[in-house]
């Protein structure tokens, strides 16, 4: 049980650090773009970014579904079949 708690704590710490680094880089990017671009161009940039975020929801959901099904399978052959089927459906 100690090993699981240690692994969980370590993974949570890594996730916390990386999410905060992402947020910091996002803040730096937005502040620098707001200062470098004219107001109308910054508005276009933020609109494009939000469209990318909206379309990223679909890829994130596909990733979650594939992770759910591959975590249930033990054999590598079945995981390979799941990956091949998912790429065929996406393509």
Backbone as numpy.savetxt, mean C-alpha at the origin, in Angstrom:
# Nx Ny Nz CAx CAy CAz Cx Cy Cz
4.85 -18.30 23.58 4.04 -17.11 23.58 4.90 -15.84 23.58
6.07 -15.91 24.24 6.94 -14.74 24.26 7.46 -14.39 22.88
7.75 -15.44 22.08 8.25 -15.21 20.73 7.23 -14.51 19.85
5.96 -14.88 20.03 4.89 -14.26 19.25 4.74 -12.80 19.64
4.75 -12.51 20.94 4.63 -11.13 21.40 5.80 -10.28 20.94
7.01 -10.85 20.97 8.19 -10.11 20.54 8.12 -9.83 19.04
7.69 -10.82 18.26 7.55 -10.63 16.82 6.47 -9.61 16.51
5.36 -9.68 17.22 4.27 -8.74 17.01 4.70 -7.32 17.36
5.40 -7.17 18.46 5.88 -5.85 18.88 6.89 -5.30 17.88
7.80 -6.16 17.42 8.80 -5.72 16.44 8.16 -5.31 15.12
7.19 -6.11 14.66 6.49 -5.78 13.42 5.68 -4.50 13.55
5.05 -4.32 14.70 4.27 -3.10 14.94 5.16 -1.87 14.97
6.33 -2.01 15.56 7.27 -0.89 15.62 7.76 -0.52 14.23
8.07 -1.51 13.42 8.51 -1.25 12.05 7.40 -0.56 11.27
6.18 -1.03 11.42 5.04 -0.43 10.73 4.82 1.00 11.19
4.93 1.26 12.47 4.77 2.61 13.01 5.81 3.56 12.44
7.05 3.12 12.39 8.13 3.97 11.88 7.95 4.24 10.39
7.64 3.21 9.61 7.51 3.41 8.17 6.30 4.27 7.81
5.20 4.11 8.51 4.03 4.94 8.23 4.33 6.40 8.56
5.02 6.65 9.67 5.35 8.03 10.02 6.37 8.62 9.05
7.31 7.82 8.57 8.24 8.31 7.55 7.50 8.67 6.27
6.57 7.83 5.87 5.75 8.12 4.69 5.00 9.43 4.87
4.39 9.62 6.03 3.66 10.86 6.30 4.58 12.07 6.27
5.79 11.93 6.80 6.75 13.04 6.77 7.14 13.39 5.34
7.45 12.37 4.53 7.81 12.63 3.13 6.63 13.21 2.36
5.42 12.79 2.68 4.24 13.34 2.04 4.07 14.82 2.40
4.31 15.15 3.65 4.23 16.55 4.07 5.28 17.40 3.36
6.51 16.90 3.31 7.59 17.63 2.63 7.25 17.84 1.16
6.74 16.79 0.50 6.37 16.89 -0.91 5.28 17.94 -1.11
4.22 17.88 -0.29 3.12 18.82 -0.47 3.52 20.26 -0.20
4.32 20.48 0.82 4.76 21.84 1.13 5.66 22.37 0.01
6.58 21.53 -0.48 7.47 21.99 -1.54 6.71 22.24 -2.84
5.75 21.39 -3.17 4.97 21.62 -4.39 4.09 22.85 -4.26
3.56 23.11 -3.07 2.74 24.30 -2.86 3.57 25.57 -3.01
4.83 25.50 -2.65 5.69 26.68 -2.78 6.25 26.84 -4.19
6.48 25.74 -4.88 7.09 25.81 -6.20 6.09 26.05 -7.33
4.88 25.54 -7.20 3.90 25.63 -8.29 2.96 26.81 -8.08
2.47 27.37 -9.19 1.40 28.36 -9.06 0.14 27.69 -8.50
-0.77 28.49 -8.00 -1.96 27.97 -7.33 -2.77 27.04 -8.23
-2.96 27.43 -9.49 -3.77 26.60 -10.40 -3.08 25.27 -10.69
-1.75 25.28 -10.86 -1.03 24.03 -11.11 -1.02 23.12 -9.88
-0.95 23.72 -8.71 -1.01 22.91 -7.49 -2.38 22.26 -7.35
-3.42 22.97 -7.74 -4.76 22.39 -7.72 -4.88 21.21 -8.67
-4.27 21.34 -9.86 -4.27 20.22 -10.82 -3.49 19.04 -10.24
-2.35 19.32 -9.62 -1.55 18.25 -9.02 -2.33 17.50 -7.94
-2.97 18.23 -7.05 -3.72 17.56 -5.98 -4.90 16.77 -6.53
-5.54 17.28 -7.58 -6.63 16.53 -8.21 -6.12 15.23 -8.80
-4.99 15.27 -9.49 -4.40 14.05 -10.05 -4.00 13.06 -8.96
-3.44 13.57 -7.89 -3.05 12.69 -6.78 -4.27 12.00 -6.19
-5.37 12.73 -6.02 -6.57 12.11 -5.46 -7.17 11.07 -6.39
-7.08 11.29 -7.72 -7.54 10.26 -8.65 -6.68 9.00 -8.53
-5.39 9.17 -8.38 -4.50 8.01 -8.20 -4.86 7.27 -6.92
-5.15 8.00 -5.86 -5.52 7.36 -4.59 -6.83 6.60 -4.72
-7.79 7.17 -5.43 -9.08 6.50 -5.61 -8.90 5.20 -6.38
-8.10 5.23 -7.46 -7.88 4.01 -8.24 -7.00 3.01 -7.51
-6.19 3.47 -6.57 -5.34 2.56 -5.80 -6.16 1.70 -4.85
-7.37 2.13 -4.52 -8.23 1.34 -3.65 -8.50 -0.02 -4.27
-8.68 -0.06 -5.59 -8.96 -1.33 -6.26 -7.77 -2.27 -6.19
-6.57 -1.75 -6.41 -5.40 -2.62 -6.34 -5.13 -3.07 -4.91
-5.42 -2.23 -3.95 -5.25 -2.64 -2.55 -6.24 -3.73 -2.17
-7.45 -3.65 -2.68 -8.43 -4.69 -2.35 -8.04 -6.01 -3.00
-7.52 -5.97 -4.21 -7.05 -7.20 -4.86 -5.91 -7.81 -4.06
-5.00 -6.98 -3.59 -3.87 -7.46 -2.79 -4.36 -8.13 -1.51
-5.36 -7.55 -0.87 -5.90 -8.12 0.36 -6.56 -9.47 0.11
-7.31 -9.58 -0.97 -7.99 -10.84 -1.29 -6.97 -11.93 -1.59
-5.94 -11.61 -2.38 -4.91 -12.60 -2.70 -4.17 -13.03 -1.43
-3.88 -12.09 -0.55 -3.20 -12.44 0.70 -4.08 -13.35 1.56
-5.38 -13.12 1.55 -6.30 -13.96 2.33 -6.27 -15.40 1.82
-6.36 -15.57 0.51 -6.41 -16.92 -0.04 -5.06 -17.63 0.02
-3.97 -16.91 -0.18 -2.66 -17.57 -0.12 -2.28 -17.93 1.31
-2.77 -17.19 2.29 -2.45 -17.54 3.68 -3.15 -18.83 4.11
-4.21 -19.20 3.43 -4.93 -20.43 3.75 -4.24 -21.67 3.16
-3.44 -21.48 2.13 -2.84 -22.62 1.43 -1.45 -22.91 1.98
-1.16 -24.18 2.15 0.14 -24.60 2.65 1.11 -24.95 1.52
0.60 -25.57 0.48 1.51 -26.04 -0.57 1.81 -24.92 -1.56
3.04 -24.93 -2.08 3.46 -23.89 -3.01 2.74 -24.00 -4.35
2.34 -25.21 -4.72 1.64 -25.39 -5.98 0.29 -24.69 -5.99
-0.43 -24.76 -4.88 -1.73 -24.10 -4.81 -1.58 -22.59 -4.78
-0.57 -22.10 -4.10 -0.32 -20.65 -4.07 0.02 -20.17 -5.47
0.82 -20.95 -6.20 1.17 -20.59 -7.58 -0.09 -20.55 -8.44
-0.99 -21.52 -8.26 -2.24 -21.53 -9.02 -3.09 -20.30 -8.71
-3.14 -19.90 -7.46 -3.90 -18.70 -7.08 -3.32 -17.47 -7.76
-2.00 -17.35 -7.76 -1.36 -16.20 -8.39 -1.61 -16.18 -9.89
-1.51 -17.32 -10.54 -1.74 -17.39 -11.99 -3.18 -17.02 -12.32
-4.13 -17.54 -11.55 -5.54 -17.23 -11.79 -5.83 -15.75 -11.58
-5.21 -15.14 -10.56 -5.46 -13.73 -10.31 -4.89 -12.85 -11.41
-3.72 -13.22 -11.96 -3.16 -12.43 -13.05 -3.97 -12.60 -14.33
-4.53 -13.78 -14.55 -5.36 -13.99 -15.73 -6.63 -13.16 -15.65
-7.22 -13.07 -14.46 -8.44 -12.28 -14.29 -8.15 -10.79 -14.42
-6.98 -10.36 -13.95 -6.62 -8.94 -14.02 -6.29 -8.54 -15.45
-5.69 -9.44 -16.21 -5.25 -9.13 -17.57 -6.32 -9.35 -18.54
